[in-house]
Each structure stands twice: as C-alpha cells, then as structure tokens.
Amino acid sequence: MDDLIGQIHGVMPNGTIVRGVEVFRIAYETVGLGWLLAPTKWPILRQLSDACYAWFARNRLLLTGRASKCSSARCRVGRY
C-alpha cells in the first residue's frame, strides 16, 4: 500500500504496471504530446526527472498544503 500511495502507477493494456515519470511519458505520448517529455528519456535527464518526481511524490501533500488532512496514510475526504 505504501508503494501505491508513494507514487503514480499506470496499468498498460497488456497488464504491465508502470510507475513514476514513465506513466507521464506514456500518457503524453498517447495523446500526441510525447515531444514535451521526450528529453526526460535522455540518460542524464531521465535520472534527474525520476529523482525529482520521487522527491515530489514523497512530499506532495506538504507541498500542496494538504499535509494536515492526512495522518497514518489515511486522508479525510473534503474540499482542498
């Protein structure tokens, strides 16, 4: 459950699970905007973008002002 909450996941039509920035790369490619994230496939930028997303995913509630709404991996439903 922590892994599911910790980062975005996507399920491909064949059942393969993809995680992190790769989900965005595939989604953008699917809607014809793959060129926007194409540089994140380059070796150094791939590592950097994956690391930045991992940091953001871990801190997203705090960064978006929603940290007080969640405790013990459970969030209250409400307006944000």
N, C-alpha and C positions, 0 to 999 in steps of 0.2 A: 504494500500500500504506500509506503514512503517513496518508493521509486515512481509510482504513478502520480503522486502528488508533487514530487520534486521536479518534474519536467514534462513537457508536452510529449504525447505519444500519438502516433498515427498507425492505422491498420491499412495495408495495401490490399487491393482486390484479391490477391492470392493468399492473404492471411499473414504475410510478413509484417512484423511490427517494426516501425522506425521511430527514433526518438530524437529530441533536441532540434538543432537547427536543420537537420536533414528533413524534418517534417515540413518546415517552411520552404526549403529548396524545392521539394517535390510539389507542394501546393502551388507555389508561384509558377513553376514550370507548367503545371497542368492548366492554369488559366492564361498562359501566354506571357507571363511576366518573369520568366526564368532569368532573363538577362539582368534583372535587378539584383539577384543573389548569386549570379554566376561567379563573381570574384571570390565569394566565400568557398568556392571549390578549389581554389589555388592553395597549394600546400601551407604556406605560412598564414594566409588569411583564414584558411579552414581551421587551423589550430586556434587562432585568435578569436574568431567568431564563435567557435564551440565553447571556448573558455568563458568568453563574455556572456554568452547565453546561460551557461551553467551558473555563473555568479548571479545573473539577473533572476533566474528561476528560483534560486535559493532565497533571494531577498525580495521577491516581487510584492509580497504583502506589505512589508515595511516601506518599500519604495512607493507604493501606490496608496499609502495611508490606510490600509486595511488590516494592519497587524493586530489592532485591538479587538477586531471582530473574530479572531481565531485563537484558539488555545487547544493544546493537545491534539493537533492535526484535525480538529473539527471546527467548522466555521458556522456562525449563526447566519441564517438567511435574513436578508434585509436590504435596504437601499444603501448603495455605496456612494 
